[in-house]
């Protein structure tokens, strides 16, 4: 059995743990996306206005960090959605 199936099976059997993970996923998504759009816009402006100098001044590193933050936020959102789906299925059976 794949690890994902074992994990979702465990979540189906443990609705309180599933709810707790859903809450943690929601909080993590909220914290990771707080001001993300503003910072990405500022980084894009830096790179657009300063070109190569903006890259050398840390713009590229910041852009990569923002992409990593975005990926982590999406993982937290996915955890939230998986737990939500499992809980809805559990309560509507």
MIPAPA-832871 format. One record per residue: x, y, z of N, C-alpha, C, O in turn; residue in one letter. Coordinates in pm, whole numbers, plus 50000, padded with zeros to 5 digits. Example, Ala and Ser with C-alpha at 12.3 -4.5 7.8 and 13.67 -1.06 7.14 Angstrom:
513194943150780512304955050780513204967050780514244966850846A
512854977550708513674989450714512905000350787513415011450804S
REM end
This chain:
500844988250000500005000050000500895012550000501825013350080X
500635022149912501445034349909501335042250039500345041350111X
502365050050065502415057750189501255067650199500735069750308X
500845073650087499735083250088498455076250130497685081650209X
498215064250079497005056750115497015053150263495975053650329X
498175049450315498255046250459497975058750542497285058150643X
498525070150496498315082650569496845086650567496295090250671X
496205086150451494795089950445493925079750520492915083450580X
494315067150516493585057150595493675060050743492675058850815X
494855063950790495035067550931494185079750964493555080351070X
494185089750874493385101850898491895098550904491165104550982X
491445089050821490025085050824489665078650959488555080551009X
490585071251017490335064551144490505073951264490025071051373X
491185085051244491475094551354490915108351318491685117251282X
489605110451328489035123351285489525135251367489635146351314X
489825133251494490335144551574491725148651528492025160551517X
492585138751500493915141751447493805148351310494565157451278X
492855143651230492645149551098492225164151112492725172751040X
491315166951206490895180751229492055189351277492215200751235X
492875183751367494045191251417495025194451305495545205551299X
495275184851217496155187451103495555197551008496265205650948X
494235197050993493565206750906493755220950962494025230250887X
493605222351092493805235451156495255240051138495495251651105X
496205231151160497615234851142497915238750998498655248250973X
497345231350903497525234750762496955248450730497555256050654X
495795251450786495155264450764496015275850821496215286050756X
496525273850942497355284151005498655285950927499065297350902X
499285274950887500535275950811500315283050678501115291450638X
499215279750609498915286250482498725301250503499245309350426X
497995304950607497765319050635499055326550665499275337550615X
499895320650747501155327350783502115328250665502805338350647X
502155317750584503085317750471502645327050359503485332050283X
501355329450348500885338150239500695352650284500385361150201X
500875355350411500735368950461501715378150390502925375950398X
501235387950321502035397850247502845391850133503745398450081X
502555379650093503335373349986503195380949855504185383149785X
501985385049821501765392349697502515405649696503095409449594X
502505412649808503215425449816504715423549799505365431349728X
505275413449863506725411049857507125406449716508165410649665X
506325397749656506635393349519506585405349424507435406549336X
505605414149441505515426149357506715435249376507235440849279X
507155436849500508325445249526509585439049465510425446249411X
509705425849474510855418949416510845420249264511885422649203X
509675418649203509565420149058509925434349016510585436348914X
509495444149095509835458049065511335460449074511905467548991X
511965454749175513415456049190514135450249069515025456549012X
513735438149030514385431748916514105439148785514985440348701X
512885444048769512515451048646513255464348635513755467848528X
513335471848745513935485148741515455484848742516095493948688X
516055474748804517495474748820518225464048739519455463948735X
517495455248676518095445348588519155436848657518935431348765X
520305435948591521395427448640521865431648780522185423248863X
521905444648804522325449548935521355444749044521785441449155X
520065444249013519075439149107519305424449138519125419949252X
519715416749035520045402749058521245401349148521245393149240X
522275409349123523495408749204523275413449347523955408949440X
522315422549366522025427749500521155418449584520745422149694X
520875406749533520115396949611518695394749562517925387549625X
518335400849451516995399249398516685385049355515575380149376X
517665378349296517445364549253517285355249373516415346549374X
518125357149473518025348749594516665350849661516035341249705X
516235363349669514945366149729513815359949647512855354749704X
513925360449515512915354549429512835339449452511745333849459X
513975332849464513995318449491513395315249628512685305349643X
513685323549727513105321649860511585323549855510845316349922X
511135333149777509695335249764509015323449694507895319649730X
509695317649596509145305849530509075294049627508115286349624X
510085292549712510065281849812508935284249914508255274749954X
508735296649954507645299950045506295296949981505395291850047X
506175300149854504935297349781504675282249775503545277849794X
505705274449748505555259849743505155254349880504315245349889X
505735259649987505375255150121503925259050154503205251250216X
503515270850112502135275050134501155265950058500095262550111X
501515262049938500645253149860500585239249924499535232849922X
501695234649982501685221750052500775222550175500045213050204X
500805233650246499935235350362498475235850318497615230150384X
498205242650208496835243350155496355229450113495205225750138X
497235221650050496895208150008496585199250130495635191450126X
497365200450235497095193050358495725196850413494945188150454X
495425209650414494115214450459493005208250376492025203250432X
493145208450243492095203350155491915188250168490785183350164X
493005180850185492905166350203492135163350332491225155150332X
492515169950440491825167850567490365172050559489485165150612X
490095183050493488715187750477487885177350402486775173950444X
488415172350292487705162450212487415149850293486295144550290X
488425144950364488235132950445487205134850556486395125950583X
487235146550620486265149150726484845150550670483895145550730X
484705157150558483375158450497482845144750459481675141650481X
483705136450400483275122950366482895114950489481925107350487X
483635116450596483345109250721482015113550780481225105150824X
481755126550781480535131650845479295130150758478185130650810X
479455128350628478275127050541477925112750509476975110350435X
478655103250561478315089050538477175084850625476745073350621X
REM end
